Amino acid sequence: MSYLQGVSTILKQSRSTLLKLKHPDCRISLNNARYLSLCRPLLALTPPDCPFVNGDFKSLSPKIQEFLSERISLCKPDSLHICDGSEAERDLLLKGLTDSGAALKLHHPDLENCYAVRTNPADVARVESRTLICTEDKNETIPTCAEGAQGRLGQWCEPDAMDEKLDVLFDGCMKGRTMYLIPFSMGPVGSPLSKIGIELTDSPYVTVSMRVMTRMGKSVLDVLGNDDFVKCLHSVGQPLPTADPDPFNWPCNPKDTVITHFPHRKEIKSYGSGYGGNSLLGKKCFALRIGSCIARDEGWFAEHMLILGVTNPEGEKKYIAAAFPSACGKTNLAMMEPSLPGWKVECVGDDIAWMKFDKNGVLRAINPENGFFGVAPGTSMKTNPNAIRCCDKDTVFTNVATTSDGNYWWEGLEKERDLSNTEVTDWLGKPWAKDSSSKAAHGNSRFCTPASNCPIMDPLWEDSEGVPISAILFGGRRPKGVPLIYEANDWSHGVFIASSMCSETTAAAEHKGTDIMRDPFAMRPFFGYNAGHYLQHWLSMQDKEGYQLPKIFHVNWFRKGDKDDKFLWPGFGENSRVLKWICERIAHPEREDEMTVPSAIGRIPKPESLDLSGLGELNMDELMSVPKKYWLSELDSIKEYYNEQFGEDLPKKIWEQHEQLVKRIQDMEQES
């Protein structure tokens, strides 16, 4: 489009509005938002006044040009880098991070192209209190909770008010820095289940990490063409030069950090944090918060779930999706090495699942990510050997400890790494020893590693049609009262189970300690819209003609004995015994009476149907028990939670399920 044609088009579109332009190179003031909205199409007609250090502005589609030009004018970077996703580009970015002191290359002979990064101690986790969904109608975003109660199912802000705040924050925020344009695909490039985004960021750490976590580069632009995309803008919020030197080599602005989502505009704006979940905008922000809104509108699911394939000794395979809160064992389960001979587990994804019913009514799932952003502490050759193997190559570690022989270290590796002749530097950059009172690695330290590194990736993990889901698991850390495994009575009962999930809190967010927190569907921090409406979206699937609804189960690897407070179940690879039982329930629904016994909370395995061979003595009676007193108290807590957090937005069918469970528990003759 020529300049004159562009002006003509704008004049025709705005009709009565006259744009007084003296020259095509004129600078347009950004102070007047209404004037800018009229001029936006014109901004894309000529390259912005910003040096390009990589890539060609003219190669971008008109829609990307418009988005880019407006954001350059606002953020005022010194240069622009259009990412191509190449290894040479990655190496260049990592060299820059290393030269600046922001990253340390790990030179251990067992590691290849691995780096460690330490953040500012004020920027170590997702900041839920400053993570906002912006819609005109507050009730579209969050349920109307009880008067005086603190809502825990999302944070809302009015869009215009947030736009004004963001315009001030982003104005000139990238001065002295390079803006990176990251074209990325959530899901296999070109898959009908995939979605595309463009992230603009001034963080090379984010750029390197997005290359790991998404499909990123020129191939994405080729597939996108001039179609719409999710717009993502991120800045660390520290223009250069700064008044004082950065002692952490980690630019951020914790005081003004805010992560915002505009579902109706399919737009994400994140300011002030460089940490993963706040800055890798394809992850929780796009894949779950914006993703769940798109899924609601298009009739599918965007979920905080792992996906795995389980194959029995006869070669029969089932795919399972599972939702657990952060740091509750999703990655360990997704990469499990089964203890049962002849059984095999293969990984499709460890954190996020996009699931859609196909034309035959089969629920199919893809992993929209391309890597693992796993919690490091507790990961070891005992708990998750495949995750450790993933970390041998092309991995970026964040806030772990490092050793003088060029390796990484964190709590959980004590029995596998000899530190007797090695100096350790903790995540704060200080010397650390075994007798130190502090932890060597931050509790939310991470490894960011390509999925292709995993030795047990499923052959269909990048299949554009997705894998068929036969079962969905929900679970969390429940030290008391909840059995190892039970099966939902039907789909509505399964949605009720998921809506009332709770778990011990973890280090993955601001909430810390050992308190129990309700976490519906493991989505509490990630709902993109009203959680009550989200539950109704799930319930509505049982009314769709021809849909083959997967069976729903609840699992709990973390129950402890009432007397000694020790775990009753060995966990890890032994969890394959529970997966075996689930697969047999799926394959043989006619064996329900042979394999299960009804209980007040759902169907529980008959003792002889769960393979416990070789495990020795286990207190299965306590592990599978349903204590009446505990569950009456639990149901009172659930009722209080529903009234406080959901109010009138809780679907009627969920209340019906609650009332039915209360009656079943009350009718129990004794503790069972």
C-alpha positions as CSV (number, residue, x, y, z in Angstrom):
1,M,0.0,0.0,0.0
2,S,1.4,3.4,-0.9
3,Y,1.4,6.4,1.4
4,L,-1.3,8.2,-0.5
5,Q,-3.4,5.1,-0.7
6,G,-3.0,4.7,3.0
7,V,-4.2,8.3,3.7
8,S,-7.1,7.8,1.3
9,T,-8.1,4.6,3.1
10,I,-8.0,6.3,6.5
11,L,-10.0,9.2,5.3
12,K,-12.7,6.9,3.9
13,Q,-12.9,4.9,7.1
14,S,-13.0,7.9,9.4
15,R,-15.3,9.8,7.0
16,S,-15.7,13.1,8.7
17,T,-12.3,13.1,10.3
18,L,-9.5,15.0,8.6
19,L,-5.9,14.1,9.3
20,K,-3.7,17.1,8.7
21,L,-0.4,15.6,7.7
22,K,2.4,17.7,6.2
23,H,4.9,15.0,5.3
24,P,5.0,11.1,5.4
25,D,7.8,11.2,7.9
26,C,6.0,13.4,10.4
27,R,6.1,12.3,14.0
28,I,2.7,11.6,15.6
29,S,2.2,12.6,19.3
30,L,1.1,9.8,21.5
31,N,-0.3,12.0,24.2
32,N,-3.8,12.1,22.6
33,A,-5.2,8.6,22.7
34,R,-8.2,9.4,20.5
35,Y,-6.0,11.0,17.9
36,L,-3.7,8.0,18.0
37,S,-6.5,5.6,17.5
38,L,-7.3,7.3,14.2
39,C,-3.7,7.4,13.2
40,R,-2.8,3.8,14.0
41,P,-3.3,2.4,10.5
42,L,-0.9,5.1,9.1
43,L,1.8,4.2,11.6
44,A,2.3,0.9,9.8
45,L,2.8,2.4,6.3
46,T,6.5,3.4,6.9
47,P,9.2,1.8,9.0
48,P,9.4,3.2,12.5
49,D,12.3,5.5,13.4
50,C,14.2,2.8,15.2
51,P,17.3,0.9,13.9
52,F,16.7,-2.7,13.0
53,V,19.6,-4.9,14.2
54,N,17.9,-8.1,12.9
55,G,15.1,-8.6,10.4
56,D,13.2,-6.5,7.9
57,F,10.2,-4.4,8.8
58,K,8.8,-4.8,5.2
59,S,8.7,-8.6,5.7
60,L,6.1,-8.3,8.4
61,S,2.4,-8.4,7.7
62,P,0.4,-5.1,7.9
63,K,-1.2,-6.1,11.1
64,I,2.2,-6.8,12.8
65,Q,3.6,-3.6,11.3
66,E,0.8,-1.6,12.9
67,F,1.2,-3.3,16.3
68,L,5.0,-2.9,16.2
69,S,5.0,0.7,15.1
70,E,2.6,1.8,17.8
71,R,4.5,0.0,20.6
72,I,7.9,1.3,19.4
73,S,6.5,4.8,19.5
74,L,5.3,4.2,23.0
75,C,8.2,2.3,24.5
76,K,11.0,4.1,22.6
77,P,13.6,1.3,22.4
78,D,17.1,2.1,21.0
79,S,16.9,-0.8,18.4
80,L,14.7,-3.6,17.2
81,H,15.5,-7.3,16.8
82,I,13.0,-9.5,14.8
83,C,13.6,-13.0,16.1
84,D,14.2,-15.8,13.5
85,G,14.4,-18.6,16.1
86,S,17.9,-19.8,14.9
87,E,20.6,-21.4,17.0
88,A,22.9,-18.6,16.0
89,E,20.5,-16.0,17.4
90,R,20.1,-18.0,20.6
91,D,23.9,-18.2,21.0
92,L,24.3,-14.5,20.4
93,L,21.7,-13.6,23.1
94,L,23.2,-16.0,25.6
95,K,26.7,-14.5,25.0
96,G,25.2,-11.1,25.6
97,L,23.7,-12.3,28.9
98,T,26.9,-13.9,29.9
99,D,29.1,-10.8,29.0
100,S,26.8,-8.6,31.0
101,G,27.0,-10.8,34.1
102,A,23.3,-11.7,33.9
103,A,24.0,-15.4,33.1
104,L,26.7,-17.9,34.0
105,K,27.7,-20.7,31.6
106,L,27.9,-24.0,33.3
107,H,31.1,-25.8,32.2
108,H,30.6,-29.2,33.7
109,P,31.6,-32.0,31.3
110,D,28.1,-33.6,31.6
111,L,26.4,-30.4,30.5
112,E,26.1,-28.9,27.0
113,N,25.1,-25.3,26.4
114,C,23.5,-24.8,29.9
115,Y,23.3,-21.5,31.8
116,A,22.4,-20.3,35.2
117,V,20.6,-17.0,35.9
118,R,20.0,-15.3,39.3
119,T,17.1,-12.9,39.6
120,N,16.6,-9.9,41.8
121,P,15.4,-11.4,45.2
122,A,12.2,-9.3,44.8
123,D,11.4,-11.0,41.5
124,V,11.2,-14.7,42.1
125,A,7.6,-15.9,41.5
126,R,4.2,-15.2,40.0
127,V,2.7,-12.0,41.5
128,E,-1.0,-13.0,41.8
129,S,-2.1,-9.8,43.6
130,R,-0.9,-7.8,40.6
131,T,-2.2,-10.1,37.9
132,L,-5.4,-8.6,36.5
133,I,-8.1,-9.4,33.9
134,C,-9.6,-6.3,32.3
135,T,-13.2,-6.3,31.2
136,E,-16.0,-3.8,31.1
137,D,-18.2,-6.1,33.2
138,K,-16.6,-7.1,36.5
139,N,-18.8,-10.2,36.8
140,E,-17.5,-11.5,33.5
141,T,-14.1,-11.8,35.2
142,I,-14.7,-12.8,38.8
143,P,-17.7,-14.2,40.7
144,T,-19.5,-11.9,43.1
145,C,-18.2,-13.1,46.4
146,A,-19.8,-12.7,49.8
147,E,-19.8,-9.2,51.3
148,G,-16.6,-8.5,53.2
149,A,-14.8,-11.6,51.8
150,Q,-11.5,-11.4,50.0
151,G,-12.0,-12.8,46.5
152,R,-9.4,-15.5,45.6
153,L,-10.6,-16.4,42.1
154,G,-9.0,-13.6,40.1
155,Q,-8.3,-9.9,40.1
156,W,-10.3,-7.4,38.0
157,C,-9.7,-3.9,36.6
158,E,-11.7,-1.6,34.4
159,P,-10.0,-1.5,30.9
160,D,-9.9,2.3,30.4
161,A,-8.4,2.9,33.9
162,M,-5.7,0.2,33.3
163,D,-4.9,1.6,29.8
164,E,-4.2,5.0,31.3
165,K,-1.9,3.5,33.9
166,L,-0.1,1.3,31.4
167,D,0.4,4.2,29.0
168,V,2.3,6.0,31.7
169,L,4.3,3.0,32.7
170,F,5.3,1.9,29.2
171,D,6.1,5.5,27.9
172,G,9.8,5.4,27.3
173,C,10.3,2.2,29.3
174,M,12.7,0.6,26.7
175,K,15.0,3.5,26.3
176,G,18.6,2.3,26.0
177,R,17.5,-1.3,25.4
178,T,16.7,-3.5,22.4
179,M,13.1,-4.5,21.7
180,Y,12.8,-8.1,20.6
181,L,9.9,-9.2,18.4
182,I,9.0,-12.8,19.2
183,P,6.6,-14.6,16.8
184,F,5.5,-17.7,18.6
185,S,3.0,-20.6,18.1
186,M,1.3,-22.2,21.1
187,G,1.0,-25.8,19.8
188,P,2.5,-27.3,16.6
189,V,3.0,-24.7,13.9
190,G,0.0,-25.0,11.6
191,S,-2.1,-27.3,13.8
192,P,-5.9,-26.5,13.8
193,L,-5.7,-26.6,17.6
194,S,-2.8,-24.1,17.8
195,K,-2.9,-20.3,18.3
196,I,-0.2,-17.6,17.4
197,G,1.1,-14.7,19.4
198,I,3.6,-11.9,19.0
199,E,5.5,-10.8,22.1
200,L,7.5,-7.6,22.2
201,T,10.0,-7.6,25.1
202,D,13.2,-5.8,26.2
203,S,14.5,-8.9,28.0
204,P,17.0,-11.2,26.2
205,Y,16.4,-13.7,29.0
206,V,12.7,-13.8,28.1
207,T,13.6,-14.1,24.4
208,V,15.9,-17.1,25.0
209,S,13.3,-18.7,27.3
210,M,10.5,-18.2,24.8
211,R,12.5,-20.0,22.2
212,V,12.6,-23.0,24.6
213,M,9.0,-22.8,25.7
214,T,7.3,-22.1,22.4
215,R,7.7,-22.7,18.6
216,M,9.3,-19.4,17.7
217,G,10.7,-17.8,14.6
218,K,10.1,-17.2,10.9
219,S,8.0,-20.4,10.3
220,V,5.4,-18.9,12.6
221,L,5.2,-15.6,10.6
222,D,4.9,-17.7,7.4
223,V,1.9,-19.6,8.8
224,L,0.3,-16.4,10.4
225,G,0.2,-14.3,7.2
226,N,-2.0,-11.3,7.8
227,D,-4.3,-13.1,10.3
228,D,-5.0,-11.9,13.8
229,F,-2.8,-12.9,16.7
230,V,-2.6,-12.4,20.5
231,K,-0.7,-9.2,21.2
232,C,1.8,-9.5,24.0
233,L,3.9,-6.6,25.3
234,H,6.5,-7.0,28.1
235,S,9.0,-4.7,29.7
236,V,11.3,-5.1,32.7
237,G,10.5,-1.5,33.4
238,Q,14.1,-0.2,33.7
239,P,15.0,2.2,30.9
240,L,18.7,3.0,30.6
241,P,20.8,4.6,32.0
242,T,19.6,3.9,35.5
243,A,20.4,6.2,38.4
244,D,22.2,3.4,40.3
245,P,24.1,0.3,39.2
246,D,22.1,-3.0,39.3
247,P,23.7,-5.2,42.0
248,F,21.8,-8.3,40.7
249,N,22.3,-7.8,36.9
250,W,18.5,-8.4,36.7
251,P,16.6,-5.4,35.6
252,C,13.1,-5.3,37.0
253,N,10.7,-2.9,38.7
254,P,9.0,-4.7,41.6
255,K,7.3,-1.6,42.9
256,D,5.3,-1.1,39.7
257,T,4.9,-4.7,38.5
258,V,1.6,-5.5,36.9
259,I,0.5,-8.3,34.6
260,T,-2.7,-7.4,32.7
261,H,-5.0,-9.3,30.3
262,F,-7.6,-7.9,27.9
263,P,-9.6,-10.9,26.7
264,H,-11.8,-9.0,24.3
265,R,-8.8,-7.5,22.6
266,K,-6.8,-10.7,22.9
267,E,-4.0,-8.7,24.4
268,I,-1.5,-9.1,27.3
269,K,0.6,-6.3,28.8
270,S,3.2,-7.2,31.5
271,Y,5.4,-4.6,33.2
272,G,8.1,-4.7,35.8
273,S,8.9,-8.4,36.3
274,G,11.4,-10.6,34.4
275,Y,10.4,-13.9,36.1
276,G,9.0,-16.7,34.0
277,G,5.2,-16.8,34.6
278,N,5.1,-13.0,34.6
279,S,7.2,-12.4,31.5
280,L,7.0,-15.5,29.3
281,L,3.7,-14.4,28.1
282,G,2.9,-17.5,26.1
283,K,2.8,-19.6,29.3
284,K,0.2,-18.9,31.9
285,C,-0.9,-15.5,30.5
286,F,-1.7,-16.7,27.0
287,A,-2.1,-20.5,27.3
288,L,-4.4,-20.3,30.3
289,R,-5.9,-16.9,31.0
290,I,-6.5,-15.7,27.4
291,G,-6.6,-19.3,26.3
292,S,-9.5,-20.2,28.6
293,C,-11.5,-17.2,27.2
294,I,-10.9,-18.3,23.6
295,A,-11.8,-21.9,24.6
296,R,-15.1,-20.7,26.2
297,D,-16.0,-18.8,23.1
298,E,-15.0,-21.6,20.7
299,G,-16.3,-24.6,22.8
300,W,-13.1,-26.3,24.0
301,F,-10.8,-26.4,27.1
302,A,-7.6,-24.6,28.0
303,E,-6.4,-26.3,31.2
304,H,-3.6,-26.5,33.8
305,M,-3.0,-30.2,33.0
306,L,-0.3,-32.6,32.1
307,I,-0.9,-35.2,29.4
308,L,0.7,-38.6,29.3
309,G,0.3,-41.9,27.4
310,V,0.2,-45.2,29.3
311,T,0.9,-48.4,27.5
312,N,0.3,-51.9,29.1
313,P,2.4,-55.0,28.5
314,E,0.0,-56.0,25.7
315,G,0.7,-52.8,23.8
316,E,-2.7,-51.1,24.5
317,K,-2.3,-47.4,25.1
318,K,-4.5,-44.8,26.8
319,Y,-3.9,-41.1,27.1
320,I,-4.7,-39.3,30.4
321,A,-4.8,-35.6,31.4
322,A,-4.3,-34.6,35.0
323,A,-4.7,-31.3,36.9
324,F,-2.6,-30.6,40.0
325,P,-1.7,-27.3,41.5
326,S,1.8,-26.0,40.9
327,A,4.6,-27.9,42.5
328,C,2.4,-30.9,43.3
329,G,4.0,-33.4,41.1
330,K,2.7,-32.8,37.5
331,T,6.2,-33.0,36.0
332,N,7.1,-36.1,38.0
333,L,3.9,-37.9,36.9
334,A,4.3,-36.8,33.2
335,M,7.8,-38.2,33.1
336,M,7.3,-41.2,35.3
337,E,9.4,-44.4,35.0
338,P,6.9,-47.1,36.0
339,S,7.9,-49.6,38.6
340,L,5.6,-52.2,37.1
341,P,7.3,-54.5,34.6
342,G,6.1,-54.1,31.1
343,W,4.3,-50.9,31.6
344,K,5.4,-47.7,29.8
345,V,4.7,-44.0,30.4
346,E,5.3,-41.4,27.7
347,C,5.1,-37.7,28.0
348,V,3.0,-35.3,25.9
349,G,3.2,-32.4,28.2
350,D,3.7,-31.6,31.9
351,D,1.8,-28.4,32.6
352,I,-0.9,-27.2,30.0
353,A,-3.4,-29.0,27.9
354,W,-5.6,-27.6,25.1
355,M,-8.5,-30.1,24.6
356,K,-11.2,-30.1,21.9
357,F,-13.8,-32.7,20.9
358,D,-13.3,-33.8,17.3
359,K,-16.0,-34.5,14.7
360,N,-16.4,-38.0,16.1
361,G,-16.9,-36.7,19.7
362,V,-13.5,-37.8,20.9
363,L,-11.7,-35.3,23.3
364,R,-8.3,-34.6,21.7
365,A,-5.5,-32.8,23.5
366,I,-2.3,-31.0,22.5
367,N,0.5,-29.6,24.6
368,P,0.7,-26.0,23.5
369,E,4.2,-25.6,24.9
370,N,7.5,-26.7,23.5
371,G,9.5,-27.0,26.7
372,F,9.4,-27.6,30.4
373,F,9.6,-24.8,33.0
374,G,9.9,-27.2,36.0
375,V,10.3,-26.6,39.7
376,A,13.9,-27.6,40.5
377,P,14.0,-28.4,44.3
378,G,13.1,-32.0,44.9
379,T,13.8,-33.1,41.4
380,S,16.4,-35.9,41.4
381,M,17.3,-39.2,39.8
382,K,15.1,-40.9,42.4
383,T,12.0,-38.6,42.0
384,N,12.2,-37.8,38.2
385,P,15.2,-39.2,36.4
386,N,13.9,-38.1,33.0
387,A,13.7,-34.4,34.1
388,I,17.3,-34.6,35.3
389,R,18.3,-36.1,31.9
390,C,16.4,-33.2,30.2
391,C,18.6,-30.7,32.0
392,D,21.9,-32.0,30.4
393,K,21.5,-29.8,27.3
394,D,20.3,-26.4,26.2
395,T,18.8,-25.6,29.6
396,V,18.5,-22.3,31.4
397,F,18.4,-22.6,35.2
398,T,16.9,-19.8,37.3
399,N,17.7,-19.2,40.9
400,V,19.5,-22.6,41.5
401,A,22.8,-23.0,43.2
402,T,26.0,-23.5,41.2
403,T,29.2,-25.4,42.0
404,S,32.8,-24.7,41.4
405,D,33.1,-27.6,39.0
406,G,30.6,-26.0,36.7
407,N,27.4,-27.8,37.7
408,Y,24.0,-26.9,39.2
409,W,22.7,-27.9,42.6
410,W,19.5,-27.7,44.6
411,E,17.8,-29.3,47.6
412,G,16.9,-32.9,46.8
413,L,20.3,-33.8,45.2
414,E,22.1,-34.4,48.5
415,K,22.3,-38.2,48.0
416,E,23.3,-37.9,44.3
417,R,26.0,-35.1,44.3
418,D,29.1,-35.2,46.4
419,L,29.8,-31.6,47.5
420,S,32.7,-32.5,49.9
421,N,35.4,-31.1,47.5
422,T,33.2,-28.5,45.8
423,E,32.4,-24.9,46.6
424,V,28.8,-24.0,46.3
425,T,27.3,-20.6,45.5
426,D,23.7,-20.1,46.4
427,W,21.0,-18.5,44.4
428,L,21.8,-15.1,45.9
429,G,25.4,-15.4,44.7
430,K,26.8,-16.1,48.2
431,P,29.0,-19.0,49.5
432,W,26.9,-21.9,50.8
433,A,27.7,-25.0,52.8
434,K,25.6,-28.0,54.1
435,D,25.4,-26.5,57.5
436,S,24.1,-23.1,56.3
437,S,20.8,-22.1,57.8
438,S,19.4,-21.0,54.4
439,K,18.5,-22.9,51.3
440,A,21.0,-23.1,48.5
441,A,18.3,-22.8,45.8
442,H,15.2,-20.7,45.9
443,G,12.1,-22.8,46.6
444,N,10.6,-21.8,43.3
445,S,13.9,-22.1,41.3
446,R,13.3,-23.5,37.8
447,F,14.8,-25.4,34.9
448,C,13.7,-24.3,31.4
449,T,14.5,-27.1,29.0
450,P,13.3,-28.2,25.5
451,A,10.7,-30.9,25.4
452,S,12.8,-32.6,22.7
453,N,15.4,-33.4,25.4
454,C,13.0,-35.7,27.2
455,P,13.9,-39.3,26.5
456,I,10.3,-40.5,26.9
457,M,8.4,-37.9,24.8
458,D,5.4,-39.6,23.2
459,P,5.6,-40.2,19.4
460,L,2.4,-38.2,19.0
461,W,3.3,-35.3,21.2
462,E,3.4,-32.9,18.2
463,D,0.6,-34.5,16.3
464,S,-1.6,-31.7,14.9
465,E,-4.8,-33.5,15.6
466,G,-3.9,-34.1,19.3
467,V,-4.1,-37.3,21.3
468,P,-7.4,-38.9,22.4
469,I,-8.1,-38.4,26.2
470,S,-9.7,-41.4,28.0
471,A,-9.4,-40.2,31.6
472,I,-9.0,-36.9,33.5
473,L,-7.3,-36.9,37.0
474,F,-7.6,-34.2,39.6
475,G,-5.6,-34.1,42.8
476,G,-3.4,-32.2,45.2
477,R,-1.5,-32.5,48.4
478,R,-4.1,-33.8,50.9
479,P,-2.3,-35.1,54.0
480,K,-5.5,-36.2,55.7
481,G,-8.9,-37.9,54.9
482,V,-8.7,-38.3,51.1
483,P,-8.1,-41.8,49.6
484,L,-5.3,-42.6,47.2
485,I,-7.7,-42.9,44.3
486,Y,-11.5,-42.8,43.7
487,E,-13.7,-42.5,40.6
488,A,-16.4,-40.0,40.0
489,N,-19.9,-41.3,39.7
490,D,-20.5,-39.3,36.5
491,W,-19.5,-36.1,34.7
492,S,-21.3,-33.7,36.9
493,H,-19.9,-35.4,40.0
494,G,-16.4,-35.1,38.4
495,V,-16.9,-31.4,37.9
496,F,-18.0,-31.0,41.5
497,I,-14.8,-32.9,42.6
498,A,-12.7,-30.6,40.6
499,S,-14.5,-27.5,41.8
500,S,-13.7,-28.3,45.4
501,M,-10.1,-29.3,45.0
502,C,-7.6,-28.1,47.6
503,S,-4.0,-28.6,48.4
504,E,-1.1,-27.4,50.6
505,T,0.2,-24.2,49.2
506,T,3.6,-24.1,47.5
507,A,6.4,-21.7,46.7
508,A,5.2,-21.1,43.1
509,A,3.3,-18.0,44.0
510,E,3.0,-15.4,46.7
511,H,1.1,-17.7,49.1
512,K,3.6,-19.8,51.1
513,G,3.6,-22.0,54.1
514,T,1.7,-25.2,54.8
515,D,-1.9,-23.9,54.8
516,I,-4.5,-25.7,52.7
517,M,-5.9,-23.6,49.9
518,R,-8.9,-24.3,47.6
519,D,-7.8,-24.5,44.0
520,P,-10.7,-25.4,41.6
521,F,-9.4,-27.4,38.6
522,A,-5.9,-26.3,39.7
523,M,-6.9,-23.1,37.9
524,R,-7.3,-20.7,40.8
525,P,-4.5,-18.3,39.7
526,F,-5.2,-18.8,36.0
527,F,-8.9,-18.3,35.3
528,G,-9.4,-15.9,32.4
529,Y,-13.0,-15.4,33.2
530,N,-15.6,-15.9,36.0
531,A,-14.8,-19.2,37.7
532,G,-18.5,-19.9,38.1
533,H,-19.1,-19.6,34.4
534,Y,-16.0,-21.7,33.8
535,L,-17.7,-24.5,35.9
536,Q,-20.8,-24.2,33.8
537,H,-18.7,-24.5,30.6
538,W,-17.4,-27.8,31.9
539,L,-20.9,-29.0,32.9
540,S,-22.4,-28.1,29.5
541,M,-20.3,-30.7,27.8
542,Q,-22.5,-33.5,29.1
543,D,-25.4,-32.0,27.1
544,K,-23.5,-32.1,23.8
545,E,-24.8,-34.8,21.5
546,G,-22.2,-37.4,20.5
547,Y,-19.5,-36.3,22.9
548,Q,-17.5,-39.2,24.5
549,L,-16.8,-37.9,27.9
550,P,-13.7,-39.2,29.6
551,K,-13.9,-40.8,33.0
552,I,-12.9,-38.6,35.9
553,F,-10.8,-39.6,38.9
554,H,-9.3,-38.0,42.0
555,V,-5.8,-39.0,43.2
556,N,-3.9,-38.2,46.3
557,W,-0.2,-39.4,46.6
558,F,0.3,-37.4,49.8
559,R,-1.9,-38.8,52.5
560,K,-0.1,-39.3,55.9
561,G,-0.7,-41.6,58.8
562,D,-2.7,-40.3,61.7
563,K,-0.3,-41.7,64.2
564,D,3.2,-41.1,62.7
565,D,2.5,-38.4,60.1
566,K,4.5,-40.3,57.5
567,F,3.4,-40.8,53.9
568,L,1.2,-43.9,53.5
569,W,2.0,-44.3,49.8
570,P,5.5,-44.6,48.3
571,G,4.7,-42.4,45.3
572,F,6.9,-41.6,42.3
573,G,7.3,-44.7,40.0
574,E,4.8,-46.7,42.2
575,N,2.1,-44.3,41.1
576,S,2.1,-46.5,37.9
577,R,0.0,-49.0,40.0
578,V,-2.8,-46.4,40.2
579,L,-2.5,-45.6,36.5
580,K,-2.8,-49.3,35.8
581,W,-6.0,-49.5,37.7
582,I,-7.3,-46.4,35.9
583,C,-6.5,-47.9,32.5
584,E,-8.2,-51.1,33.3
585,R,-11.3,-49.2,34.5
586,I,-11.3,-47.4,31.1
587,A,-10.8,-50.5,29.1
588,H,-13.3,-52.7,30.9
589,P,-16.3,-50.6,32.2
590,E,-18.3,-53.8,32.4
591,R,-16.0,-54.9,35.3
592,E,-17.2,-52.1,37.6
593,D,-18.5,-54.5,40.3
594,E,-15.4,-56.6,40.1
595,M,-13.0,-53.7,40.4
596,T,-14.7,-51.1,42.6
597,V,-16.8,-50.7,45.6
598,P,-19.2,-47.7,46.0
599,S,-18.4,-45.2,48.7
600,A,-20.0,-42.0,49.8
601,I,-17.4,-40.0,47.8
602,G,-17.2,-42.2,44.7
603,R,-16.1,-45.6,43.5
604,I,-13.0,-46.9,45.3
605,P,-10.8,-49.8,44.2
606,K,-11.5,-53.2,45.6
607,P,-8.3,-54.2,47.6
608,E,-7.5,-57.1,45.2
609,S,-8.0,-54.9,42.0
610,L,-5.0,-52.6,42.9
611,D,-1.7,-54.2,42.0
612,L,0.4,-54.0,45.2
613,S,2.9,-56.8,44.3
614,G,6.3,-56.3,45.8
615,L,5.5,-53.3,47.9
616,G,5.7,-55.0,51.2
617,E,3.4,-53.9,54.1
618,L,1.2,-50.9,53.5
619,N,-1.6,-49.6,55.6
620,M,-4.1,-49.7,52.8
621,D,-7.1,-49.6,55.2
622,E,-6.1,-46.1,56.4
623,L,-4.9,-45.0,52.9
624,M,-8.3,-45.9,51.3
625,S,-10.5,-44.9,54.2
626,V,-13.3,-42.3,54.1
627,P,-13.5,-40.8,57.6
628,K,-17.0,-39.7,58.3
629,K,-16.1,-36.9,60.8
630,Y,-13.4,-35.6,58.4
631,W,-15.7,-35.5,55.5
632,L,-18.6,-33.8,57.4
633,S,-16.1,-31.1,58.3
634,E,-14.8,-31.0,54.7
635,L,-18.3,-30.5,53.3
636,D,-18.9,-27.6,55.8
637,S,-15.7,-26.0,54.5
638,I,-16.7,-26.5,50.9
639,K,-20.1,-25.0,51.5
640,E,-18.5,-22.0,53.2
641,Y,-16.0,-21.7,50.3
642,Y,-18.8,-21.8,47.6
643,N,-20.9,-19.2,49.4
644,E,-17.9,-16.9,50.0
645,Q,-16.1,-17.2,46.7
646,F,-18.7,-18.0,44.1
647,G,-22.0,-16.7,45.5
648,E,-24.8,-16.7,43.0
649,D,-22.4,-17.6,40.2
650,L,-22.0,-21.2,41.4
651,P,-23.9,-23.5,39.0
652,K,-27.0,-25.1,40.4
653,K,-25.7,-28.6,39.5
654,I,-22.7,-28.1,41.7
655,W,-24.9,-27.3,44.7
656,E,-26.9,-30.4,43.9
657,Q,-23.8,-32.5,43.9
658,H,-22.8,-31.0,47.3
659,E,-26.2,-31.7,48.8
660,Q,-26.2,-35.3,47.6
661,L,-22.7,-35.9,49.0
662,V,-23.7,-34.4,52.4
663,K,-26.6,-36.9,52.5
664,R,-24.4,-39.8,51.5
665,I,-21.8,-39.0,54.2
666,Q,-24.5,-38.5,56.8
667,D,-26.0,-41.9,56.0
668,M,-22.6,-43.6,56.6
669,E,-23.1,-45.9,59.6
670,Q,-19.5,-45.6,60.8
671,E,-16.0,-44.5,59.9
672,S,-14.9,-46.4,56.7
